[in-house]
């Protein structure tokens, strides 16, 4: 590409970035209706016509001006099953041009893996004391996958319980049940030190490292466990306090 063309593209990009998109709240009633129609058409075309398009009105206090400001936004939200991952991606891409025309329109249409969905191999992780980089389920095995962190107080009792279960049932569960701790700590070193100090080496320990597993499995906080059955389906997903008893 010629130098002059590069400069021209740079100027165009700069001008574009300086253009301030109109806020939804500032649109006329007719313009708002037009936005709703465009969004609705995209949703209907993707068999998501039942997804609500909600307007949220709130009073926001401006501390500098010491006044309240009336703010109105649009919220489009829907969680789809894992099987609809492509649909979620497609509709999000089709809505993008509409959302970029105005500010104050928030859209979250995503597919989430949950109970009943098949487990998907977790990659880009590190195995403590080994060279493993992925957690791949083998048919016939039952897994308890425990997302946790050494710095998380509520994570400590469930991990101790994992160790206690293995102490009681280790021989009977051999080659049938795997209890896996998947740490979200910043480093593997922190995990190793903590595990050895606590005497928790009987549990398989892994570090999240560069994996996107927390995003894929919607793990927004720890502790968080997944119980995976012999067929590789997620039988339970959530807080360990509510999990089924493995014993």
PLY file of the C-alpha trace (Angstrom):
ply
format ascii 1.0
element vertex 247
property float x
property float y
property float z
element edge 246
property int vertex1
property int vertex2
end_header
0.00 0.00 0.00
1.31 3.45 -0.96
2.19 5.97 1.76
-0.48 8.45 0.59
-3.13 5.74 0.79
-2.07 4.83 4.32
-2.37 8.49 5.39
-5.79 8.73 3.75
-7.04 5.62 5.55
-5.66 6.94 8.82
-7.50 10.24 8.41
-10.74 8.45 7.58
-10.40 6.27 10.66
-9.71 9.31 12.85
-12.75 11.16 11.49
-14.91 8.08 12.03
-13.74 7.73 15.62
-14.60 11.37 16.31
-18.18 10.95 15.14
-20.38 10.75 18.22
-23.20 8.27 17.86
-26.60 9.57 18.99
-27.91 8.26 22.30
-31.05 6.17 22.17
-32.73 8.40 24.76
-32.32 11.42 22.49
-34.15 9.82 19.54
-37.67 10.81 18.60
-40.52 8.38 19.18
-40.56 7.58 15.46
-36.82 6.91 15.40
-37.04 4.67 18.46
-39.80 2.67 16.83
-37.63 2.28 13.74
-34.80 0.89 15.88
-37.18 -1.55 17.57
-38.48 -2.70 14.18
-34.96 -3.34 12.84
-33.99 -5.31 15.92
-37.25 -7.26 15.87
-36.81 -8.19 12.21
-33.34 -9.64 12.92
-34.61 -11.61 15.91
-37.59 -12.99 13.97
-35.38 -14.00 11.05
-33.35 -16.10 13.49
-36.36 -17.70 15.21
-35.87 -15.51 18.27
-38.97 -13.40 17.94
-39.95 -14.13 21.54
-36.83 -12.43 22.93
-37.99 -9.30 24.78
-36.69 -5.86 23.77
-36.90 -3.95 27.03
-36.49 -0.27 27.73
-34.95 0.56 31.09
-35.47 4.02 32.54
-33.38 5.20 35.46
-32.52 8.42 37.25
-28.76 9.01 37.35
-27.27 11.56 39.73
-24.62 13.83 38.20
-22.33 14.64 41.13
-20.55 17.46 39.30
-23.71 19.28 38.31
-25.59 18.11 41.40
-28.58 17.21 39.30
-30.50 14.08 38.36
-30.47 12.99 34.72
-33.13 10.87 33.10
-31.47 7.94 31.30
-33.19 5.40 29.05
-31.47 2.34 27.60
-32.52 -0.70 25.61
-31.76 -4.20 26.92
-31.83 -7.33 24.74
-30.86 -10.44 26.67
-31.22 -14.16 26.05
-29.26 -17.23 27.14
-29.44 -20.02 24.57
-28.52 -23.69 25.03
-25.08 -24.87 23.95
-26.51 -26.39 20.76
-27.47 -22.90 19.56
-23.94 -21.48 19.67
-23.92 -20.73 15.94
-27.32 -19.05 16.13
-26.13 -16.81 18.98
-23.06 -15.82 16.99
-25.07 -15.18 13.81
-27.74 -12.99 15.41
-25.12 -11.00 17.33
-23.28 -10.25 14.09
-26.49 -9.21 12.34
-27.48 -6.90 15.19
-24.04 -5.27 15.35
-24.64 -2.62 12.62
-27.89 -1.56 14.32
-26.26 -1.30 17.73
-23.38 0.73 16.34
-25.76 3.39 15.04
-26.74 4.46 18.55
-25.39 4.30 22.07
-27.49 3.02 24.96
-28.52 -0.28 23.36
-27.14 -3.31 25.20
-27.35 -6.76 23.67
-26.37 -10.11 25.18
-27.47 -13.16 23.24
-25.14 -16.00 24.13
-25.09 -19.78 24.26
-24.23 -21.29 27.63
-23.25 -24.82 28.53
-25.29 -26.19 31.39
-26.66 -29.36 32.94
-27.68 -31.83 30.25
-25.17 -30.53 27.72
-22.17 -32.60 26.63
-18.84 -31.77 28.22
-16.41 -30.09 25.83
-12.68 -30.75 26.24
-10.88 -28.02 28.17
-7.60 -27.06 26.53
-4.63 -24.78 27.25
-4.42 -25.81 30.90
-1.45 -27.04 32.92
-1.25 -30.21 34.95
0.40 -30.05 38.35
3.28 -32.49 38.48
2.75 -33.53 34.88
2.82 -32.39 31.27
-0.89 -32.51 30.48
-2.43 -29.57 28.61
-6.04 -30.68 28.19
-8.84 -32.26 30.18
-10.44 -34.79 27.85
-13.20 -37.01 29.15
-13.01 -40.78 28.63
-16.24 -42.69 28.22
-17.08 -44.63 31.39
-15.49 -42.16 33.80
-17.36 -39.98 36.30
-15.75 -36.59 36.93
-16.07 -33.99 39.62
-14.47 -30.88 38.17
-13.90 -28.25 40.85
-13.14 -24.66 39.78
-11.43 -23.06 42.77
-8.62 -20.75 43.96
-6.12 -20.87 46.80
-7.09 -17.31 47.85
-10.82 -18.10 47.99
-12.00 -18.85 51.58
-15.25 -20.62 50.52
-13.22 -22.91 48.22
-11.20 -24.51 51.00
-13.87 -26.68 52.68
-15.11 -28.21 49.39
-11.54 -29.06 48.40
-10.94 -30.68 51.77
-14.16 -32.64 51.23
-12.79 -33.82 47.87
-9.71 -35.14 49.65
-11.83 -36.83 52.32
-13.98 -38.57 49.69
-10.89 -39.93 47.97
-9.50 -41.16 51.27
-12.71 -43.09 51.93
-13.47 -44.29 48.40
-10.15 -44.16 46.57
-9.79 -47.89 46.01
-13.41 -48.42 44.97
-13.31 -45.44 42.62
-9.98 -46.28 41.02
-10.12 -45.83 37.20
-13.84 -44.96 37.52
-13.98 -41.56 39.23
-11.72 -38.55 38.83
-11.82 -35.57 41.16
-10.12 -32.64 39.45
-9.27 -29.29 40.94
-8.98 -26.57 38.29
-7.44 -23.47 39.82
-7.97 -19.94 38.54
-4.94 -18.65 40.48
-2.51 -16.43 38.60
0.30 -19.01 38.73
0.77 -22.74 39.03
3.42 -22.10 41.68
0.79 -20.66 44.03
-1.34 -23.78 43.56
1.54 -26.19 44.17
2.61 -24.43 47.35
-0.91 -24.30 48.77
-1.78 -27.89 47.86
1.41 -29.28 49.40
0.95 -27.21 52.54
-2.61 -28.53 52.95
-1.73 -32.13 52.02
-4.24 -32.19 49.18
-2.13 -34.07 46.63
-4.67 -36.92 46.24
-6.85 -34.64 44.10
-5.76 -34.08 40.49
-4.69 -30.46 40.31
-4.64 -28.33 37.18
-4.10 -24.64 36.51
-6.34 -22.68 34.12
-3.30 -20.98 32.54
-4.33 -19.69 29.07
-7.63 -21.56 28.82
-10.93 -19.80 28.16
-12.81 -22.50 30.10
-14.28 -20.05 32.61
-15.93 -18.14 29.77
-17.02 -21.28 27.91
-18.64 -22.78 31.02
-19.90 -19.44 32.42
-17.92 -19.77 35.63
-18.33 -16.26 37.00
-17.14 -17.06 40.50
-15.61 -19.78 42.65
-16.19 -22.30 44.06
-18.02 -23.80 41.10
-18.24 -27.49 40.27
-19.36 -29.67 37.39
-20.37 -33.31 37.76
-19.83 -35.18 34.50
-21.42 -38.60 34.01
-20.09 -41.73 32.30
-21.40 -40.62 28.91
-19.66 -37.26 29.11
-22.75 -35.19 29.87
-22.90 -32.52 32.56
-25.16 -33.91 35.28
-24.75 -30.92 37.61
-23.22 -27.46 37.39
-23.14 -24.88 40.18
-22.08 -24.28 43.77
-20.60 -27.35 45.51
-22.95 -26.94 48.47
-25.84 -28.01 46.23
-24.08 -30.74 44.29
-25.26 -34.40 44.33
-23.42 -36.62 46.81
-20.85 -38.75 44.99
-20.75 -41.16 47.89
0 1
1 2
2 3
3 4
4 5
5 6
6 7
7 8
8 9
9 10
10 11
11 12
12 13
13 14
14 15
15 16
16 17
17 18
18 19
19 20
20 21
21 22
22 23
23 24
24 25
25 26
26 27
27 28
28 29
29 30
30 31
31 32
32 33
33 34
34 35
35 36
36 37
37 38
38 39
39 40
40 41
41 42
42 43
43 44
44 45
45 46
46 47
47 48
48 49
49 50
50 51
51 52
52 53
53 54
54 55
55 56
56 57
57 58
58 59
59 60
60 61
61 62
62 63
63 64
64 65
65 66
66 67
67 68
68 69
69 70
70 71
71 72
72 73
73 74
74 75
75 76
76 77
77 78
78 79
79 80
80 81
81 82
82 83
83 84
84 85
85 86
86 87
87 88
88 89
89 90
90 91
91 92
92 93
93 94
94 95
95 96
96 97
97 98
98 99
99 100
100 101
101 102
102 103
103 104
104 105
105 106
106 107
107 108
108 109
109 110
110 111
111 112
112 113
113 114
114 115
115 116
116 117
117 118
118 119
119 120
120 121
121 122
122 123
123 124
124 125
125 126
126 127
127 128
128 129
129 130
130 131
131 132
132 133
133 134
134 135
135 136
136 137
137 138
138 139
139 140
140 141
141 142
142 143
143 144
144 145
145 146
146 147
147 148
148 149
149 150
150 151
151 152
152 153
153 154
154 155
155 156
156 157
157 158
158 159
159 160
160 161
161 162
162 163
163 164
164 165
165 166
166 167
167 168
168 169
169 170
170 171
171 172
172 173
173 174
174 175
175 176
176 177
177 178
178 179
179 180
180 181
181 182
182 183
183 184
184 185
185 186
186 187
187 188
188 189
189 190
190 191
191 192
192 193
193 194
194 195
195 196
196 197
197 198
198 199
199 200
200 201
201 202
202 203
203 204
204 205
205 206
206 207
207 208
208 209
209 210
210 211
211 212
212 213
213 214
214 215
215 216
216 217
217 218
218 219
219 220
220 221
221 222
222 223
223 224
224 225
225 226
226 227
227 228
228 229
229 230
230 231
231 232
232 233
233 234
234 235
235 236
236 237
237 238
238 239
239 240
240 241
241 242
242 243
243 244
244 245
245 246
